[in-house]
Amino acid sequence: MIKVFKQFIDNFQIHSKSYVSVVGSGGKSTLIKQMAMEASSCDWPSVITTTTHIHIPFSGQGESLLVLEKKAKVEEILPHLQNNLLVLVSRRVSDFKAKGFEPEYLEDLKEHFLLLVEADGSKNKPFKIPASFEPVVPKESTHIILVCSLGAIGKPLEEEYVHRIHLLENSQKDRTITPSLVADALSKPSHYLEKFPPSSCVFVYLSGCTDPLKYSFAQQIAHHLAQKKFLYPVFAGNIGEKTWIEKI
């Protein structure tokens, strides 16, 4: 396991027993993997799982994957932690994807591990309009990270780039995904905010900030959110050859 700086878990104020739900579109699995690596560097036992589906982190890299069809128990999980990491799923869908658990199946794990939960789906698309039943956020979540890919900006408003495009309001006049549209989707209470536990710490992470143009898009999104009296911190960053995160 490569040691990494804990820049993401520090910026999101995550500690060793946090219950973190990651929602949105465009970079959730990558963010979860990064936070798991940072936690492992701190010797924090960490469990990665999902309430929907997940692209299996560390696939083929020797990390422990536990397929457990019944309710997860601490004593069943402890022997499987390797490098302080465990990917926990209810069944494999393919070599790279797996199905998770209903939130109540994870209740016994809280306060025993750092729990990193992918709690939303986006069909690999960079932008989404959530349905009424999304995201599937466990009520015990201490932290919510709402992700949106900056790679979505400028893409056509078409099904190829927008998950559940049929839910986009008819009043939308733009033909492309704009910073304003992203801010509208992130801040509309019925999309996300009303579905989060009231006591959880909420953060926005704008992923894939790889160049000055995308950084400008991140600043525009943050500006639009501020105009809407959006109260939660907004971060931009990237995970890859150059990994970084910054509050906008």
C-alpha positions, 0 to 999 in steps of 0.5 A: 500500500502506497502511503499518501497524504491525508488531504481529502479526509482532512479537508472533509473533516473525517475521523477514524469512526466517521460514517461517510456517504458519497453521492452525486455523479462523476467520480464517487468511486475514485474519491472513495478509493482515495479516502480509503488509501489515506485512511489506511496510511493513518492505520484506520480500519476502513470498510468500503461498501454501497447502498446501490452499486459500486465499481469495485475499488482495488480490483485485482490489487490484492485488497480483501473483497468480502461478499456477504449476503446477510446483515453485516456483523463486526465479528465477521468482518474483522478477520478479512481486513487487509492493510486496514481495508475491506470492500464489502458487498452483497454480491458481484454483478461482474468482474468490476461491479458489485451490489451493496446493502440496504442501509439497515444492513450496515447499522452494526458497523457504525462507530467500529470502522471508518465507513465509506459508502457509495450511496448513489448511482449515475450510470457512469455519466458526469451529471445527473438529476436524482429521482425521488428515491435517490440518493440512498443515504443511511440515516447514521451518516455523519458526513455527506460528500456531494460529487459532480464532475467538472468534465460535464460542463459544456457537454450537450444536454443529452442522455449520453451525459445526463443520468435521468435527463427526463427529470430535467425541468422543462424550463431549462433553456440551455442546450449544454450543461452549464455551471449555473445548471450544475448549481441549480441541481446541487442546491435544489432541496428536493434533489439532495439536501432534503434527503440528507440526515439533518445532523450530517456534515455536507460538502460539495466536491467538484471532481476532475479539475485538471486545467485552468478552464475547469478551475474557472468552471468550479469558481462559477459553480461556487459563485452561483451556489453562494448566490442561492445562499447555499451554506455548505463548503465547496471544494475542487480537486483531482485524483490522478497523476497530480492529486490535490483538493482546495476549498473554493 
